[in-house]
Amino acid sequence: MSASTKPSNEPLKYHYMKLYSKILFLTITQLAAIFLFGVYQIQSLYLTQKTAFDQKNLIQSDMIQKRFEEKLEALQKTAQILTNSQEVITGIISNDTDMLYNWSKLFLSSSIDKIHFIDLDGTIINRGESEFRFADDVSKRFYVQQALQNDTFLGIDLVDGEECLVYAKRVKQYGQKPIGIISVALIIDDALLASMVQGTMMNIAYHSEHQTLATTKDQGLINAASLHVMLQAGSIKEASFNIGLTSEEELSALKEARTNFFIGIGFALIILVLALHFILLKHLREYKALAQVLIDFYEDRLDIKEVMSTIKQTTKERTTPEVKKIAEALFNMSQKVADTQNALELLSSTDQLTNLSNRRKLEEYLEQKLKESDRGGFFCVVMIDIDRFKTINDTYGHEIGDHVLIHIAHLMRESIRTSDLLGRWGGEEFLLILPQTNLEGALIMAEQIRAKVYHFTFEHYPQRVTMSLGVAQFHKDDTPNSILRRADNALYRAKNDGRNRVEYED
């Protein structure tokens, strides 16, 4: 090539590279817009779910706090009853151990482990939990000294060598003359901690200078917070109750889905940019249709499904292998966006264990049915609870408990119509919403479900499983709380009347 012909090619090359740069820039811009839109959508959904997760944990923490306060109240009420009993006062004065033992037996329960009657010298007259063990000297115990000095003591102290929640109260004859002390105690052990967190996703740990207890042995607590303990300072130092979670499986699943989305979109974007860089100059005309699809999506003329459909059609019309590959990459990227959105929507409305609708989905559906009732619709709800499910878990383990839950969910799903919505309300409790169904039809459906579960033989659980069901029919001016309350009342009546039955509340 001569020197005279070389300059004539430079304007064409410059124009070609400029066009290449514009198209490449425009394409990357559209892809970035899709990516950012997807990031915004997935982040919004994640934040919504996290807020719901935090709210649920707050409610459960308040429940545990209330249970703890109720245990303290039980100690105080028991001591108050005993100190006001004239027979108990007489028994303390006369050292009548038999009479005091008979009285204390009436109050020992899951909330009361120890009841001691103590004279003014600090000698135990009688132990409610041990009939023939008495006459021990406990005058040096902190709770005894505090009760003698200040009338009462409520705190944590050692009772018979065990750390306990203790309420001690001085007993007075005729309300004036001190004659002794009554102490009521609850042992701080694994059983106490388990009872406080039963039915929640929370865990609790107790720590003092002598011991550390926890409902979960091998894992620490996440976002641990101290239980509000209004107790007097006793001889036990550094005593504290902390509550928290040991895992965040729900949030972890959302985080994993979010991460997979980012990786998938990012990977697809990188592949596409590289492909455009190497072949765009040769096939500019072929890329026009694909670029137009991205522009239309960015300008909201196409949604993600229309984008997928258009790209698929483009790959059929174009014969160039390179164009087909780019189109397929765009299609896969769009498919991942659509699949991720669908998966997250499903995850946010589905119970992971049973694959039934979760409580959030049930609440939304119930609100929808109530709105439809304004236009003449009607429906019934059925509250379902597996009888003695805790016994299954305690006897055979949670893995068998999950096995029973999964199979029962499958059996119930087989029994309902496509228009009905069945979901897991919480734990072993389910909720069934029956659109366009009257009370008679709902009772028939409930009885069919009860009978089907009753006669089912589980593969890994050798006993029959029964359920109690409560049915409530829609009333005018119903709210979600009112109709669910009636169904719950019916369920409890079924429980109280022997279980394995259907009741209704109209």
C-alpha positions in Angstrom: 0.0 0.0 0.0 1.4 3.4 -1.0 1.6 6.5 1.3 -1.0 8.2 -0.9 -3.7 5.7 -0.2 -3.2 5.1 3.6 -4.8 8.4 4.8 -8.0 7.7 2.9 -8.7 4.7 5.2 -8.3 6.7 8.5 -11.7 8.6 8.4 -13.5 5.3 7.8 -11.6 3.6 10.6 -12.3 6.6 13.0 -16.0 6.5 12.2 -16.2 2.8 12.6 -14.5 2.9 16.1 -16.7 5.8 17.1 -19.8 3.9 16.2 -18.4 0.9 18.0 -17.8 2.9 21.2 -21.2 4.4 21.1 -23.0 1.1 20.7 -20.8 -0.6 23.3 -21.4 2.3 25.8 -25.1 2.2 25.2 -25.3 -1.6 25.6 -23.3 -1.5 28.9 -25.5 1.3 30.1 -28.7 -0.7 29.5 -27.2 -3.8 31.2 -26.2 -1.7 34.2 -29.7 -0.3 34.5 -31.1 -3.9 34.5 -28.6 -4.9 37.1 -29.3 -1.9 39.3 -33.0 -2.4 39.0 -32.6 -6.0 40.1 -30.3 -5.0 43.0 -32.9 -2.5 44.1 -35.7 -5.0 44.0 -33.9 -7.8 45.8 -32.5 -5.4 48.4 -36.0 -4.0 49.1 -37.4 -7.5 49.5 -34.5 -8.5 51.8 -35.0 -5.4 54.0 -38.7 -6.1 54.3 -38.1 -9.7 55.4 -35.4 -8.6 57.8 -37.8 -6.2 59.4 -40.4 -8.9 59.9 -37.7 -11.2 61.3 -36.6 -8.6 63.8 -40.2 -7.9 64.8 -40.8 -11.6 65.4 -37.7 -11.8 67.6 -38.8 -8.8 69.6 -42.2 -10.3 70.2 -40.6 -13.6 71.4 -38.2 -11.8 73.6 -41.1 -10.0 75.3 -42.9 -13.3 75.7 -39.8 -14.8 77.5 -39.6 -11.7 79.7 -43.3 -12.1 80.7 -42.8 -15.8 81.5 -39.9 -14.9 83.8 -42.0 -12.3 85.6 -44.8 -14.8 85.9 -42.5 -17.3 87.7 -41.4 -14.6 90.1 -45.1 -13.7 90.8 -45.8 -17.4 91.4 -43.1 -17.5 94.1 -44.5 -14.4 95.8 -48.1 -15.5 95.6 -47.3 -18.9 97.1 -45.4 -17.3 100.0 -48.2 -14.8 100.5 -50.8 -17.6 100.8 -48.7 -19.6 103.2 -47.9 -16.6 105.4 -51.6 -15.7 105.7 -52.7 -19.2 106.7 -53.5 -19.5 110.4 -52.8 -23.2 110.2 -49.3 -22.6 108.8 -48.6 -20.0 111.6 -49.8 -22.5 114.2 -47.6 -25.2 112.6 -44.5 -23.0 112.8 -45.1 -22.1 116.4 -45.7 -25.7 117.4 -43.1 -27.2 115.0 -45.8 -29.4 113.5 -43.8 -30.9 110.6 -46.5 -33.1 109.4 -49.0 -30.3 109.0 -46.5 -28.0 107.4 -45.4 -30.8 105.0 -49.0 -31.4 104.0 -49.5 -27.7 103.3 -46.4 -27.4 101.2 -47.2 -30.4 99.1 -50.3 -28.4 97.8 -48.0 -25.8 96.2 -45.1 -27.7 94.8 -45.4 -27.6 91.0 -43.4 -26.9 87.9 -43.2 -23.3 89.1 -42.2 -24.2 92.7 -39.4 -26.6 93.5 -38.7 -25.9 97.2 -40.8 -24.7 100.2 -39.0 -24.3 103.5 -40.4 -23.3 106.9 -37.7 -21.7 109.1 -37.8 -20.5 112.7 -36.3 -17.3 113.9 -33.0 -19.0 114.8 -32.5 -20.0 111.2 -33.4 -23.7 111.7 -35.4 -25.4 109.1 -38.7 -26.8 110.6 -39.8 -28.6 107.5 -39.0 -29.0 103.8 -41.9 -29.4 101.5 -39.8 -31.3 98.9 -38.3 -33.7 101.5 -40.6 -34.8 104.4 -37.9 -36.3 106.7 -35.1 -33.8 106.2 -35.3 -30.8 108.7 -33.5 -29.2 111.6 -30.7 -27.8 109.3 -29.1 -24.5 110.3 -29.5 -21.9 107.5 -29.1 -18.8 109.6 -26.0 -17.8 107.6 -27.8 -17.9 104.3 -28.1 -14.4 102.7 -31.8 -14.7 101.9 -32.6 -15.8 105.5 -30.7 -12.8 107.0 -32.4 -10.4 104.5 -35.8 -11.7 105.3 -35.2 -11.3 109.1 -33.9 -7.8 108.6 -36.2 -6.4 105.8 -39.3 -8.7 106.0 -38.8 -10.0 102.4 -36.1 -11.1 100.0 -36.5 -11.7 96.2 -33.4 -12.7 94.4 -30.9 -15.5 93.5 -29.2 -17.5 96.2 -28.0 -21.0 97.1 -30.7 -23.2 98.6 -29.5 -26.7 99.6 -26.5 -26.1 97.4 -28.5 -25.3 94.3 -28.8 -21.8 92.7 -32.4 -20.8 92.9 -34.8 -17.9 92.4 -35.8 -17.3 96.0 -38.6 -15.4 97.6 -38.4 -15.4 101.4 -40.9 -13.7 103.7 -41.0 -13.2 107.4 -44.1 -14.7 109.1 -45.8 -12.7 111.9 -48.4 -13.9 114.3 -51.4 -11.6 114.3 -49.5 -9.4 111.8 -47.1 -8.2 114.5 -45.0 -10.8 116.3 -42.3 -12.4 114.1 -42.3 -16.2 114.4 -40.3 -17.5 111.5 -39.6 -17.4 107.7 -41.2 -19.0 104.7 -38.9 -19.4 101.7 -40.2 -20.5 98.2 -37.6 -21.3 95.6 -37.4 -22.4 91.9 -34.2 -24.2 90.9 -32.3 -22.5 88.0 -31.6 -25.4 85.7 -31.9 -26.6 82.1 -35.6 -27.4 82.6 -36.4 -23.8 83.8 -34.5 -22.3 80.9 -36.3 -24.6 78.4 -39.7 -23.8 79.8 -39.0 -20.1 79.3 -38.2 -20.4 75.6 -40.7 -23.1 74.7 -42.6 -22.4 71.5 -40.1 -19.7 70.4 -37.1 -19.6 68.1 -35.1 -17.9 70.9 -32.5 -19.4 73.3 -31.6 -18.4 76.8 -28.4 -18.6 78.9 -27.8 -18.2 82.6 -24.3 -17.2 84.0 -23.1 -16.8 87.5 -19.8 -17.2 89.4 -20.7 -20.9 90.0 -22.2 -22.1 86.7 -23.2 -21.4 83.2 -26.4 -22.9 81.7 -27.9 -22.6 78.2 -30.7 -24.1 76.1 -28.1 -24.5 73.4 -24.8 -26.1 74.5 -22.5 -25.7 71.5 -23.5 -22.4 70.0 -23.2 -18.9 71.2 -26.2 -16.5 71.1 -26.6 -14.0 68.2 -27.7 -10.5 69.1 -27.9 -11.5 72.8 -29.7 -9.2 75.1 -30.0 -9.3 78.9 -33.3 -10.3 80.5 -34.7 -7.5 82.7 -34.3 -9.0 86.1 -35.6 -6.9 89.0 -34.0 -8.9 91.8 -32.2 -8.0 95.0 -28.5 -8.4 95.1 -27.8 -11.7 96.8 -24.8 -13.9 97.7 -24.6 -15.1 94.0 -22.3 -12.7 92.1 -22.5 -11.8 88.4 -25.9 -13.6 87.9 -27.5 -12.8 84.6 -30.0 -14.1 82.1 -29.3 -13.5 78.4 -31.6 -14.3 75.4 -30.9 -14.4 71.7 -30.8 -16.6 68.7 -28.3 -19.4 67.8 -28.9 -19.2 64.1 -30.6 -17.0 61.5 -31.6 -19.6 59.0 -34.4 -17.4 57.5 -32.1 -14.5 56.9 -29.3 -16.7 55.7 -31.5 -18.2 53.0 -32.4 -14.7 51.8 -28.8 -13.6 51.9 -27.8 -16.6 49.9 -30.4 -15.9 47.3 -29.3 -12.3 47.1 -25.6 -13.3 46.7 -26.5 -15.8 44.0 -28.4 -13.1 42.1 -25.4 -10.7 42.3 -23.0 -13.4 41.1 -25.2 -14.6 38.3 -25.9 -11.1 36.9 -22.3 -10.0 37.4 -21.0 -13.1 35.6 -23.4 -12.7 32.7 -22.5 -9.1 32.4 -18.8 -9.7 32.2 -19.2 -12.5 29.5 -21.4 -10.2 27.4 -19.1 -7.3 27.5 -16.1 -9.4 26.4 -18.2 -10.9 23.6 -19.2 -7.4 22.4 -15.6 -6.2 22.6 -14.3 -8.9 20.2 -17.1 -9.2 17.6 -19.1 -6.0 17.6 -17.1 -4.3 14.9 -17.8 -7.1 12.5 -21.5 -7.5 13.2 -22.8 -4.0 14.0 -26.0 -4.5 12.0 -26.7 -7.8 13.6 -26.6 -6.3 17.1 -29.1 -3.5 16.4 -32.1 -5.6 17.2 -30.7 -6.9 20.5 -29.7 -3.3 21.5 -33.2 -2.2 20.7 -34.6 -4.8 23.1 -32.5 -3.5 25.9 -33.5 0.1 25.2 -37.1 -0.8 25.2 -36.7 -2.6 28.5 -34.9 0.4 30.0 -37.6 2.7 28.8 -40.3 0.4 30.3 -41.8 -0.6 26.9 -41.0 -4.2 27.7 -41.1 -6.2 30.9 -38.6 -9.0 31.7 -40.9 -11.7 30.2 -41.3 -9.7 27.0 -37.5 -9.2 26.9 -37.0 -12.9 27.1 -39.6 -13.6 24.4 -38.1 -11.0 22.0 -34.6 -12.2 22.5 -35.7 -15.8 21.9 -37.3 -14.8 18.6 -34.2 -12.9 17.6 -32.0 -15.9 18.0 -34.3 -17.9 15.6 -34.2 -15.2 13.0 -30.4 -14.5 13.1 -28.1 -17.1 11.5 -24.7 -15.7 12.7 -23.4 -18.0 15.5 -21.8 -15.0 17.3 -25.2 -13.1 17.4 -26.9 -16.2 18.6 -24.5 -16.6 21.5 -24.9 -13.0 22.6 -28.7 -13.3 22.4 -28.5 -16.5 24.4 -26.4 -14.8 27.1 -29.0 -12.0 27.3 -31.8 -14.5 27.5 -30.0 -16.4 30.3 -29.4 -13.2 32.2 -33.1 -12.3 31.9 -34.0 -15.8 32.9 -31.9 -15.5 36.0 -33.5 -12.2 36.9 -37.0 -13.7 36.4 -36.1 -16.9 38.2 -34.5 -15.0 41.1 -37.6 -12.8 41.4 -39.9 -15.8 41.3 -37.7 -17.7 43.8 -37.6 -14.8 46.3 -41.4 -14.3 46.0 -41.9 -18.0 46.6 -39.4 -17.9 49.5 -41.1 -15.0 51.1 -44.5 -16.7 51.1 -43.6 -20.4 51.7 -42.8 -22.4 54.8 -39.4 -24.1 54.1 -40.2 -27.3 56.0 -43.7 -28.2 54.7 -43.7 -26.2 51.4 -47.1 -24.8 52.5 -47.9 -21.1 52.5 -46.3 -19.3 55.5 -48.1 -17.1 58.0 -47.4 -13.9 55.9 -49.1 -15.4 52.8 -52.1 -16.6 55.0 -52.5 -13.2 56.5 -52.5 -11.5 53.0 -55.0 -14.1 51.6 -57.3 -13.6 54.6 -57.3 -9.9 54.1 -58.1 -10.5 50.4 -61.1 -12.7 51.3 -62.4 -10.1 53.8 -62.3 -7.5 51.1 -64.1 -9.8 48.6 -66.8 -10.3 51.3 -67.8 -6.7 50.7 -68.9 -7.8 47.2 -70.9 -10.8 48.4 -68.2 -13.4 49.0 -68.2 -15.7 51.9 -65.7 -18.2 53.4 -64.7 -20.3 56.4 -61.4 -20.7 58.2 -60.2 -23.9 59.9 -57.5 -23.7 62.7 -55.7 -27.1 62.9 -53.3 -28.3 65.7 -51.5 -31.6 65.9 -52.3 -33.3 69.3 -49.5 -33.8 71.7 -46.9 -32.9 69.1 -44.4 -32.0 71.8 -44.5 -35.6 73.0 -43.5 -36.7 69.5 -40.5 -34.4 69.5 -39.5 -35.2 73.1 -39.9 -39.0 72.6 -38.6 -39.5 69.0 -36.6 -36.4 68.3 -37.2 -33.3 66.1 -36.2 -35.2 63.0 -39.2 -37.5 63.4 -41.3 -34.5 64.4 -40.4 -32.8 61.1 -41.2 -36.1 59.3 -44.7 -36.1 60.8 -45.2 -32.4 59.9 -44.1 -32.9 56.3 -46.4 -36.0 55.8 -49.4 -34.3 57.5 -48.9 -31.3 55.3 -48.9 -33.5 52.2 -52.1 -35.4 53.4 -54.0 -32.2 54.0 -52.9 -30.7 50.7 -54.3 -33.8 48.9 -57.7 -33.2 50.6 -58.4 -29.6 49.7 -59.5 -27.9 46.5 -57.2 -25.8 44.3 -59.1 -22.7 45.4 -58.4 -23.3 49.1 -55.3 -22.0 50.8 -53.5 -24.2 53.4 -50.5 -22.9 55.3 -48.4 -23.3 58.4 -49.5 -20.9 61.0 -46.7 -21.7 63.4 -45.1 -24.8 65.0 -47.5 -27.7 64.7 -50.5 -25.3 64.0 -52.0 -24.9 60.5 -54.6 -22.6 59.0 -57.0 -23.5 56.1 -59.0 -20.8 54.3 -62.0 -22.1 52.3 -63.4 -19.6 49.9 -67.1 -19.7 48.9 -67.7 -22.4 51.6 -70.4 -22.4 54.3 -70.1 -23.8 57.8 -71.5 -27.2 56.8 -69.1 -27.6 54.0 -66.2 -26.5 56.1 -67.1 -29.0 58.8 -67.2 -31.8 56.2 -63.8 -30.8 54.9 -62.3 -30.6 58.4 -63.7 -34.0 59.3 -62.2 -35.5 56.1 -58.8 -34.1 56.9 -59.0 -35.3 60.5 -60.0 -38.8 59.5 -57.4 -39.0 56.7 -54.6 -38.1 59.1 -55.9 -40.4 61.9 -55.9 -43.5 59.6 -52.5 -42.7 58.0 -49.5 -44.9 58.9 -46.3 -43.0 59.1 -43.1 -44.6 57.8 -40.9 -43.6 60.8 -43.4 -43.0 63.5 -45.2 -46.1 64.8 -48.2 -44.5 66.5 -51.4 -42.8 65.3 -51.4 -39.0 65.0 -54.5 -37.1 65.8 -55.5 -33.5 65.2 -57.9 -31.1 66.8 -59.7 -28.6 64.4 -61.6 -25.4 65.0 -63.9 -24.0 62.4 -65.3 -20.5 62.1 -67.6 -19.0 59.5 -67.3 -15.4 58.2 -69.6 -12.9 59.8 -70.4 -9.4 58.5 -67.9 -6.8 59.8 -65.4 -9.5 60.7 -61.7 -8.6 61.0 -58.8 -11.0 60.7 -58.5 -11.1 64.5 -62.1 -11.7 65.2 -62.6 -14.7 62.8 -59.3 -16.2 63.8 -60.2 -15.8 67.5 -63.4 -17.7 66.9 -61.6 -20.5 65.1 -59.0 -20.6 67.9 -61.7 -20.8 70.5 -63.3 -23.7 68.7 -59.8 -25.4 68.5 -59.3 -25.1 72.2 -62.8 -26.5 72.8 -61.8 -29.5 70.6 -58.6 -29.9 72.7 -60.5 -29.6 76.0 -63.2 -32.1 74.9 -60.7 -34.9 74.3 -58.8 -34.0 71.1 -59.0 -35.8 67.8 -62.2 -33.9 66.9 -63.7 -31.0 65.0 -65.5 -28.1 66.7 -66.9 -24.9 65.4 -67.5 -21.4 66.8 -70.3 -19.5 65.2 
